[in-house]
Every structure is written in C-alpha cells, then in structure tokens.
C-alpha cells in the first residue's frame, strides 16, 4: 500500500542521506577466491600466526580440512573412525593442535603432521557438543556438555594437549548451551543459550554463573582481546560489557544461528560477522557497519591483522575468502543516521503476534522485492512477496495459523539490500 505521506517522508530521507559528513579513510574488502571444502562446511578456526585454516565437515562420514593460507592447498583428514559430524573447532595458542567437537567426542588434530592425536568421549551417550575453546595458557579445553537424554547440562573441561580427564559443573538454562568463548585472562567463559534465555558469564574458578542482560536467545559469541567486552549475536549483533554483564550497543540487525559467527581482529579494530542472509564488517572504534555482503554464511575466521577473512558455507560446501583491497574516503561512523539505499522502516505489528501480524516497509525506489519468513532453524516457512514494486510504503499480512509457537524471522530483500528481523508467535 503506497501513500502520498510515505512518498514525502521517503523523499525527505533521501535528502538527509545526501548530507556531507566528515571524510576519513575506511578499509574495504572484496571476494578473492572460493575454496572447495566439502559437504556441510561448518566450523572454522585459524592458527594464531595466520598460516593455517581448519574447517570441519558437519556430516557423516566426518572430516576436517586443514588449509594453507599461503596457497589454499587442502589436506583432508578423515575422522570417521573416531566420530562423525564434526562441528565447532578451536586452536591451541601455540598453533600446534586443533580441538574439534563432534556429536559425542572431542577429537584432537595435530596440525604439524596433519594427523589424529587422540579423543575424549563425553560421558553421557547422546551428548551434543557445540562450542569449544582453549584457555589462553593452552592447558585446558572447555566446551558445553549437554543432551536431551541427560539429566544435567553444563561445562566440561579436559586436558587440551592430551584429551583425558575432565571436570564438570552444571549451568542451568531453559535452552541448550551453544556458542562458547573464554575471556583473554582465562578467568571467565561466555556461553550462549540458543533459545529464549540469557547468555551466561561463568567464573571458571568459583563456577559462579551470572546472566548477561539485553538478550532473548543468543547464538554466536566472541570476546575482545584488549577490553572486558564481548560481541554476542542473537536476533541482532550487540556489544556487551563483561563488567556490568549487559548489552551496551546494537551494532547490526544481522541474524544468524551460526555457531562461530564472529571473528575479531587481534587489535580489536574490526569484527567480521556472518548471518543467515548476509555478512557484515563492523568498525569497533565507531561501532558502525562499514561493509555488507548480501550472501550469508555459516562460520567465520579472520587473519589476526584483518587482511583476509574466511567464511564457510554449509549449503554449497565451500569456504569464501575475502581480501582487504584498500580504503574509501567515505565516513561510515554516522551510519546510524544514514538511510539504506534499498529500503527503510522495516517493521511489523503486533509483535509478538497470534495468529497474524502486518509487515510494513518502505522502498526508496522501484525494486525487485522478496519478502520471506523463516523459522529458528533457517528453514523457509512462507514466501509473502516475490515481485517488482514501486517506491513508497507497502504492507503485507502474515498469517501464522498453521505454525507452532516460537521464534521466526522475516527477511526483506530489495535489489541487493537485505535485512532480517525477529518475529515471535505466541499462542
């Protein structure tokens, strides 16, 4: 539905978007190459020196791909004799080993010899292992240990160099423990919870658990290297103070259930974030998105200096490499006041809803529009619009009568511009 008022408002926004801002150089990246890394390319990690990339194939038979970042030569390590469905991966601080979580075990891969080096079996049959990290001293590997068939879920720590022995402490949440990161001082762990629960900060010494406020479900997590902060991705990407245990800034509306969906450069200058529908690069000095790629991904790793970043794509079995190509003279630090070139004012009401809601959006110019709805697993449940539309405001009704209660996401693409936001169906 297009209105004359909407046309006036959109014209005004276009004028506002043309106002000059302070000019400063801003880094830019571009697709460099695509590496074939096998079916369901999922988790990804990079050695501290940036020479070696590790990619997991979350499938049966399971495999781990070890890749040279100098020539992109791939060595495939079959781990199916130990376990299948490798998912998350972490690298020891000295770069000698990769620890890979699978459905039931943690598998050690020796990177110097490209060979298996042992494994640790989770004590509860049917356990699902997602995130994994190695403490800064390289001594301990920690991961969420959970299962629908177990009576407890929490964190388990094992010897990182030789997967043996373990300690366990319980972490109670209403959802599964999912993403995982350790703070640079090794004192605390940050755990995300996937469903409608808050992320947790856990003191690894006292085992005390604190909620991190400002979230309704959370997935990917990464800690900054030089400040007591983290980035956590749920229905949006947020900057978090680990001193106050609260979200301090929304950085992007990007949505994803990716496990390792955030990579931060060693100087804490840039964050590379993958979502289900797009990728964004965030300047952490200005807390602004400086570049967006319309293709989504599964997980991400970055060279320590940010010269390249790597994203896995489980749908086509590849890893995409993006290379820093220079700078622009555009200042993106005022992005919060700028208007996207494709659409604006994407919203829905009511939200939460039952059984229907109205999605409203404004197009700045005539565009080919796709409006779709997905469930929390990233599966499309409805296609509402797939057509060319005129500039102005539009409204579309979404009826969720045939769907179960839970979290959903509506995704709007107008030309090359994409955005996704959360819906909540409550019965």
N, C-alpha and C positions, 0 to 999 in steps of 0.2 A: 504494500500500500504506500503510494508516494503522495506527499503533501507539499503544498507551497511553502509552509513553515519550514519543513525539513530541508527544502532546497535552499532557502535563505540561510539556515543555520550551517549547512554544509559549505555554502559559498564563503561564509564568514570564516569557517575553519580553514579553508584553503588559503585565504588571505593571511591568517595568523601563521600558517605553516611556511609562508614565504618571507617572514621577517628575518633579517640578517641576525646571526649570532656570532659570538666570538669565535674566531677561527684558530684551530690548533691541529697539529698533525695527529692522525688516528690510524692505527695499524689495520690492515685488511688481509684476509686470507682467501684462497681460491682452491678449487679441487685440483689436485696434482695427478693422482693416479688411483686406480681401483685394484685391490689385491683379492684374488680368489682365495677365500679361507675356509671353505667347506660349509656343509649343511648346518643351519641354525647357529651361525657365528654369533656368539653371545657375550661372555665376559671378556674383558681386555685389561691388560696392565703393561707397564713399560719399566725397564730397569732404570735405576737412579741416574746412570750415565747416558741414558737415551739410546743405547746401541741395539737393544733387543726388545721386541714386542712379543707378547704372549696372548693368544686368542683361544678361547675354548669353543668347542662344538657341542652344544647342549642337545645331544641326540644319542641314539643307540645304533651302532657302536660309538662309544665316546672317543674323542680325540682332542689333543691340544696342539695348536700350531705355534711354532717358535719361529720368529721372523727377524731377519737382519734389517735394521732401518737404513743401512747404507745402500743396499741393492734390492731389498724386498724379497730376498730368497727365503722360501718357506720350508721348514722341516716339520713333517707331520709325525706326532708321537701318539701311537695307538695306546689308549689306557683301558680298553675294554676288558683286558684280562684281570683288571682290578675292580673297575666300576664304570658305569656309563652315566650319561647326562651331566658332564662337567659344566659348571655354571660360573660362579664367581672365581676370581683369581687375584692373588696378591704376591708381591715380590719382596724378598728379604732386602734389608737396607744395603747389604753388600752386593746385591745383584746376582748372587750365586744360585738361588733356588726360587722356584715359583710354587706356591701352595694353591691347589685347585680344589674347590668344594664340589662334590658330586651329590647324587641322591642320598647316599648312605656313608660316604667316606671323605676324608681329606687326603688328596694324593700329592706327593712331593715330586717335582720335576727338577732334575739337575740341569741347569742351563748350559754349563760348560761342556757337558758330554751329550746333551740332548737325550737324556735317559731318565727312566723312573728311578726314584730313590727311596721308596717306602710309602706307607699309607697308614692312616688311623681310621678305624671303624667306629662310627658313632654308636654308643651303647644301646640305643633304642631302635629296634627294627622299624623301618618305615620313616625314619627321620628325614626331613628335607633340609638341606644345607644351602643357604643363600649367600649372604655377605661373608667376607673373610678379610682379616687384616693381620699384619705382623707388627709387633711393638717396635718402637724406634731402636731399642738395643738389639734387635734381631733374635732375641731368645725365645719369644713366645708368639704363637699364632692363636688368635681368638676368633670365634665365629658363633653366630646364633645356632642353637641346637633345639629343634622343635619337631613336633609331629602331631597330627590329629589322633594318632593311635597311642600317644604317650600321655602320661598324667602331669607332666611338667614341661615347661619350656624356659630357656634361659641362655646364658652364655657359657661356652666351654673353652678352656684354654689348654693348649698342648705345647710340647716342645717343638719349636719351629724347624730346627735343623734335623731332627730325627723324630718323626711323628710318633710319639709314645707318651704314656702317662697323661692324665688330664685332671682338671678340676672343673667344677660346675657350680654355678649359682643361679637361682631362679629369678626370672624377670617376668612379672605378671602384666599381661596386656590383653585387651579384648581382641586383638588381631595378631597375625603372625609376625614374629621378628623377621626383619627383611634386610634392608641395607645396613651397612656397618662401617664405622671409621674410628680410628684411635687418634686422640689429640697428640700434637707433636711432642709433648712432655711425657707421653705414655701413661699419664695418671688417670685418664678417663676414656670411656668409649661412648660413642653416639650411635644409637640403634633406632632405625625407623620401623614402623609397625604396619604398613600396608593398608589396613582398614581404618575404621573411624576411631582412632586412638592417637594420643600424642606421642611424638618421638621421645626417647628417653636419654638422659645423660647418666652414666653409671660410673661411679668411683671404683676403679679396678683394685684399690687397696682395701677399702672398707665395704665394698659391694653395695653401697648406698645408691638408691635409684631416685632420680628427680625427673619430673615432667618438663618438657620444653613446650611452652605455650605458643599459641598462634597457629596451630595446625589441626586439621581434621583429616587424618590419614597422611602418610608420608612414605616415600619410596627411596630415591637416591639420596646420598649424603656424602659430603667431603669436608674435611677440616682445613682451615687456612694454616699456612706454615709459620707465620710470624705474628699472629694475633689470636686471642682467645675467642675465635669465631668459627662458625661453620656455615656451609650452604646446604639447605635441605629442600628437596623437591617433592611437592605433593600435587595439589591442584594448581599450584604455581610455585615458582622458584623464590625462596626467601633467604635473606641474610639473617643469621642468628647470633646473638651474644651468648657465649657459654659462661659468662659471669652472672648475668641475670636470668639465663635459661629462657629467653623469649625471642621471638622473631622481631627484628628491628626494621626491615625494609623488604618490600616486594620488588624483586628485580625483573621478573618477567612472568607473563601468564602461561609460559610453556608448560605443557602437561606431559607426563610420561610415567609409566610403571617400570621404566628401565631400572636395573639394579645398580650398575656402575655408570650412572648417567651424568656425572660431573667430574671434570678434571680441572685442577687449578695449577697455574704455573708456579715455579719454585719461589718467585719473588712476590707472589700474591697479586700480580697485576691484572691477570686475565683469568676468566673461567670459561671453559668450553662445556656446553650443556646440550645433551641430546634429549629430544622429546619424541613422542609417537608420530608427530606430524611435521616437525621442523627441528632445526638446530639453531642455537643462538650463541653468540660470543658476548660476554659481559666484561666491560671495563670496571674493575673493582675499585678503582680510585674514584670514579664518578658515579658508581652504582647504576650504570646505564648499559643497555643493549646497543652494541655498536655494529653488529652484523647479524643477519638472519639468512639461513639456508632453508628452502622450503621442503627438502627431503628429510624425513625423520631418520632415526637410528635406534640401536639397542643399547650400546655402552660406548664409553669414550675414554681415551688416554691421550696425554699430551707430552711432547718433549718438554723437559724442565724449563727451557728458555722460551717456550711457546712458538718456536719456529715452525712446528708442524703439530697437527692433532689428528687423531685416528678414530674413526667410528665404525663399529661393527653394525651389520645389518642382517638380522637373523632370517629375514624373508628371502633374500637372494644369495646368502652365503658369501658375502664379501666384506672387506674392510676398506673404507674410503679414506684417502689421505688428503688432508688439506694443508697447503703450504702458505706461509706468510709471503705476500707478494709486494709489500711496500706500505705506503701510507696515503691517506687522503687529507685534504685540507678542511674536512667537514668536522665541526664540533658536535659530537653526539651527547655531550653532557647535559643538554637541555631536552633530552628525548621525552621526558615526562610531559612536556608541554607541546610536543610536536604531534602532528596528525599523520597516521599511516597513509600511504599513497593509494591504498586499495579500498579500505572501508573504515568505518569508525562506529562508535556507540553500539557495539555488540553486547546484548544483554537479553535476559529472559525474565519473565514474571508470570505467575509467582515461582519462587524457588526457595525452599522445597515445594513440590507440587504433587497433586493427586486429583484426578488421573492425568490432567493435561496442563500444558503451560504454553506461553506465547514467546517466541524468539523474535527479537527485533534487531535490525541492523541498518546502517546507512551506507550507501555506496557513493563514493566521491566521483565516480564516472561509470559509464556503461561498462559492464564486466560480465564475463562468464562466471557464474556463481555455482558453487557446490556447497550444500548445507547437509551435513550428515550427523548421526548420533551414534555413539559407541558406548559399550559397557566398560566396566573397570578392567577387563582383560584386553581391551583394544579391539574387540570384535564389533563390526558394524551391525546395528540393530534397526536403523531407519535411514532412508535417503529422502530428505524433505524437499530439496530444490536441486535441480540439475539443468540449468538453462541460462541464457543470456538475459540480463536485467538492466533496466535504466538506472541512472543516478537518482538518489533520493532515499527515503526511508522505506523499508519493507518489513512486513510482519508475517510470520509463519506459525501455525499452531502445531504443536507436537503432542500427540495422544499416546500416553504410556499405559493404556488399559491392559494390554497383553503382556506387560513386563512385570517382573518382580521388584520389590523394594530394593533400593541400593543406590550406588553412585553411578552416574552416567556422565558423558561428556558430549557437548555439541561442538562441531568443528565447521568453521566457515572458511571457504577459500574463494577469493575474488581475484581472478587473474593469478599473479604469482604470490599473493599475500595470503597468509594462513594464520588463523588463531583458533584456539580451543579453550573452552571453559567448562566448569563443572555444573552438573545438574544433580539434584537429589530427589528421588522418588520415594515418598513415604506413604505407606498405606495404614 
